[in-house]
Amino acid sequence: MIDPRISRRSLIAGAAAMAASPAFAATRQTGGQSAAAFPKGFLWGAATAGHQIEGNNTNSDQWLLENVTPTITGAPSGDAVNSFELWRDDLDLAKSIGLNAFRFSLEWARIEPEPGMFSRAMLDHYKAIIDGCRARGMAPVVTFNHYTTPRWFATQGGWLHPQAPELFTRFCDHAARHLAGGIAVALTLNEPNLPRLLPFVLPPQFIGGLRANLAAAAKAAGVPRFVVANTVLPEDVPALTAAMIKGHHGARAAIKAVRPDLPLGFSLSIADDEAVGEGSIRDKMRGELYGEWLEVARGDDFVAIQNYERILWGKDGRLPAPAGSVRNFRGAEVYAPSLANAARYAHAATGKPVLITEHGVGTDDDTIRVNLIREALRDLRQAMAEGLPVQGYIHWTLMDNYEWGAGIGHGAFGLASVDPVTFRRTPKPSADVLGAIARANAL
């Protein structure tokens, strides 16, 4: 339910089943455009993730992590923002803002609640969302797996199980056969490199808390180990990464077998890494944090990046942000040039066009978000004018939701706020700012 004060724009079934966006064919500035204009067909969207918005995802690995003691997840997700029921309101909200794309994820735990048991009802649910995007003239950008997995998958060792890549491929095959026809852009995995990055962006005590949380979940499930994909113990990262790479390759083949023309990739969590001083370890750290996944992206149709901060690297490790910097809710620097710099690096490393699938800031001060959107897009447009091929900008996130490790009501990333009792969605000033740019397709 959107706040009635929003003027609802026409929800006519626009462009007949919008095919994959023209931005995927034409990513550079064309003659006659002003310096502030973006390419025709540029994707302007907002991103969401199933577990963070749907609510009551009780069969997922994350649900168990949230509901044992001790936990590092913050308050349980519970109803989240009730998007499993209110997904139409979400699409109406995105459309009313002026966006032409909507990114959401499939919940594997709902579609395959038991091994080999696929729910037609749940596949139909996600198909309805895809069709709802099309009816509103928005391109559905679909992530097949945004971190969470079925509880049965985690209890058998998650991505460390010998058959994990094949199980993921099987899931993607079933989902693609039912859904791929309407998808505009597909992502197999969300930030599979995150386990390598977390030790550098979260406090040192995080790993100890994670060990205790995973042990409690394993005990509750009656299994030796409980393994999830978004919070991974350091010793498990190499094996998990190898399995996820194999899983991506299998999923890519399965999805392309159904829709060879479907633009496909995965999203990469990538900071703006800057070298500071002589002997900086920046290049070494880039290799560790992104190297193998950038190699994988060379075989995809694009490189999708998700950028939130810059990291300053000296000769001995990460350096603190400059004094007086604007900060997000976790205390990290908010640095607008970070987005364009990360996009330049990803393109240079892969040779692929860039799709920005997440960018934003966790803050209760929406003026920080407004400034970030304006300044980051200004820098991005300048990079595009210099030849950087960018296919779209999808902001994280459409509305305040359940935030990993912080619960609900903390670390607000949304373009809209959500009432915790009525679930009413109310756009913030930042929604108007991004919407104006999107409707004009220009700064």
ZIWO-V679631 format. One record per pair of residues at least 12 apart in sequence whose C-alpha atoms are under 6 Angstrom apart, sorted by the first residue. I is the first residue (numbers start at 0). GAP is how many residues later the second one is. D is the distance in Angstrom with one decimal. If there is no record, write none. Layout:
i=(I/I)
gap=(GAP/GAP)
d=(D/D)
This chain:
i=(0/0/1/1/2/2/7/8/10/12/12/13/14/16/19/20/21/22/22/22/23/26/26/26/27/35/35/36/36/37/37/41/41/42/42/43/43/43/43/43/43/43/44/44/44/44/45/45/45/45/45/45/46/46/46/46/46/47/47/47/48/48/49/49/51/51/52/52/52/52/53/53/53/54/54/54/54/55/55/58/58/58/59/59/59/59/60/60/60/64/69/70/71/72/73/73/73/74/76/79/96/97/97/99/100/100/101/101/102/102/103/104/104/104/105/107/108/108/126/138/139/139/140/140/140/141/142/142/142/143/144/145/146/146/153/153/153/154/156/157/157/158/159/164/164/164/168/168/171/172/175/184/185/186/186/186/187/188/189/190/190/190/194/195/213/262/263/264/266/266/267/267/267/268/269/269/270/270/270/271/271/271/271/272/272/273/274/275/275/278/279/279/279/280/281/297/301/301/301/302/302/303/303/303/304/304/305/305/305/306/306/307/309/327/327/328/328/328/335/335/335/336/339/339/352/352/353/354/354/354/355/355/355/356/357/357/357/358/358/359/360/361/361/361/362/362/363/369/396/396/397/397/398/398/398/398/399/399/399/399/414/414/414/415)
gap=(88/423/422/423/422/423/88/87/125/122/123/123/122/117/164/20/19/18/19/368/367/362/363/364/361/406/407/404/405/403/404/349/350/58/349/55/56/57/348/349/350/394/54/56/57/349/56/348/349/350/351/352/56/348/349/350/351/55/56/349/55/56/55/57/349/350/27/28/30/348/28/29/30/23/24/25/27/22/23/50/91/92/49/89/90/91/88/89/90/152/143/142/333/332/331/332/333/332/325/322/338/337/341/38/37/38/38/39/38/39/38/37/38/39/38/41/40/41/52/45/43/44/43/44/45/44/43/44/45/44/44/44/82/83/72/73/74/71/70/69/70/81/80/78/81/82/81/82/79/81/79/78/78/77/78/79/78/77/77/76/77/78/37/93/12/38/37/35/37/38/36/37/38/37/36/37/36/38/39/38/66/69/70/37/38/38/38/37/38/36/33/34/35/34/31/52/50/51/52/49/51/50/51/52/51/52/51/52/53/32/52/51/28/34/35/33/34/82/36/39/40/39/39/40/36/37/36/35/36/37/36/37/38/37/36/37/38/36/37/36/52/49/50/51/48/49/48/60/16/17/16/17/15/16/17/18/12/13/14/17/13/15/16/12)
d=(5.2/5.2/5.7/4.8/5.8/5.3/5.6/5.5/5.2/4.2/5.4/4.8/5.8/5.7/4.6/5.8/4.9/4.6/5.0/5.2/6.0/5.0/5.8/5.7/5.6/5.3/5.2/6.0/4.1/5.6/5.6/5.7/5.2/6.0/4.1/5.3/5.5/5.7/5.9/5.3/5.8/5.8/5.2/4.3/5.2/4.2/5.5/4.8/4.6/5.9/5.6/5.1/4.5/5.9/5.1/5.0/6.0/6.0/5.0/5.9/5.5/5.3/5.3/6.0/5.9/4.7/5.2/5.1/5.4/5.8/5.1/4.3/4.4/5.6/3.9/4.4/5.2/5.4/5.4/5.7/6.0/5.7/5.3/5.7/4.5/4.8/5.8/5.7/4.4/5.8/5.5/4.8/5.9/3.9/5.0/4.6/4.7/4.5/5.8/5.7/5.0/4.8/5.6/4.3/4.5/4.4/5.4/5.9/4.4/5.8/5.4/5.5/4.5/5.8/5.3/5.8/5.8/4.0/5.8/5.5/5.4/5.3/5.8/4.7/5.9/5.0/6.0/4.5/5.8/5.0/5.1/4.9/5.7/5.5/5.4/5.0/5.8/5.1/5.3/4.9/5.9/5.6/5.7/6.0/5.9/4.0/5.3/4.6/5.7/5.2/5.6/5.2/4.8/5.7/5.0/4.5/5.3/5.1/5.1/5.2/4.7/5.2/5.7/5.6/5.9/5.8/5.6/5.2/4.5/5.4/6.0/4.8/6.0/4.9/6.0/5.4/5.6/5.5/5.1/4.1/5.0/5.9/4.9/5.6/4.9/5.0/5.2/5.7/5.1/4.9/5.9/4.4/4.1/5.3/5.3/5.2/5.1/5.1/5.8/5.9/5.0/5.7/4.6/5.6/5.1/6.0/5.8/4.5/5.8/5.9/5.3/5.8/5.7/5.5/5.5/5.6/5.3/5.5/5.5/5.8/4.6/5.8/6.0/4.8/5.0/5.7/4.7/5.8/5.1/5.3/5.9/4.9/5.9/4.8/5.6/5.2/5.0/5.1/5.3/5.2/5.5/4.6/4.9/4.4/5.5/5.3/5.9/4.9/5.7/4.8/5.2/5.2/3.7/5.3/4.4/5.7/5.2/5.6/4.2/5.4/5.7/5.9/5.0/5.1)
